[in-house]
Amino acid sequence: MSDIQAAFEQAAKDVQSLSDRPDNDTLLRLYALYKQGSEGDVNGPKPGFFDFVGTAKYEAWEKIKGTDQTEAKKKYVDLVKKLRG
């Protein structure tokens, strides 16, 4: 396992135990970077109009489409580190 993969997996665990809940924009950023890092570009149909949370998540992920998975993992790790203080 690569160092970035290990750091990415640790950050995914660390984010669950943050002392303060991040604001919604930060949560969407975390979600998008995690999905991009773990799965690559967004796929599948966009959630329905009344699925506000699902739509917001989909759109956040779609905004970073084309970002290299390793780069997304690094950005995710950095963001979690920043949130942990």
N, C-alpha and C positions, 0 to 999 in steps of 0.2 A: 504494500500500500504506500502511495506517495505521501510525502509530508503534507502537501496541501489537502489531500483527501482526509488524512487523519485530523488535521486542524479544522476542516470543514465539518466533519462528524462531531468533533468536540464542541464546536461553536453551536451546532444544532442542539446539543444537550444543554449547553450553557444558557442558551436563549430561553429555555424553559424556566430557569431559576433567576431571572432578572429581578432585582428588588423593586423596580418601578416598571409599570406597564408602559411601553412606548406609545407615542401618539399614533393615530391611524395611518398617517402618511409613512411613518417609519415602519409600522407593521406591514404595510403593503410592499415597501421596499425590501424588507426582510423576506417576505413571501416570494417576491419576484426573483430575487437573487438566489434563494434556495432552489426554486423550481428550475431556473435556468442552469444552475450549477449541477443539479442532480439529473435533470431530464433533457436539457437543451431547449431549443426553441419551442414556444407555445404551440400546442396542437389541439385538435378537437374543436367542436363548435363552441361559439361564445354562449355563455349562459343566457337564459331568457331575461326579458326586460325587467321582470319583477324580482329577480334574484340579484338584489343590489350588491350584496357582499361578493357573490360569485363573479358578477360582472366587474366589480372593482378589482378583484384579484386577477381576473383574466386580462384586463386592460393594463394593469401594472406589469404583468409578465410580458405582455405583448410589446410594451414600450422598450424593453431591453432585448428584443428579438435580434439575433445575429451576434450577440455577445458570446465570446468564447467561453466554454464551460469552466475552464480553469480560471479565467479572469473573473467570472461570476463568483466562483468559490472564494477567491481571494478577497473580493469586495464584501462578500457575506461575512467572512471571518473578521475583516477589519471593522465592519459595522457593529458586529456583536461585541468585539473588544471595546469599542468606543462606548457602547451602551453600558457595559459592565463597569466602566470608569477606570 
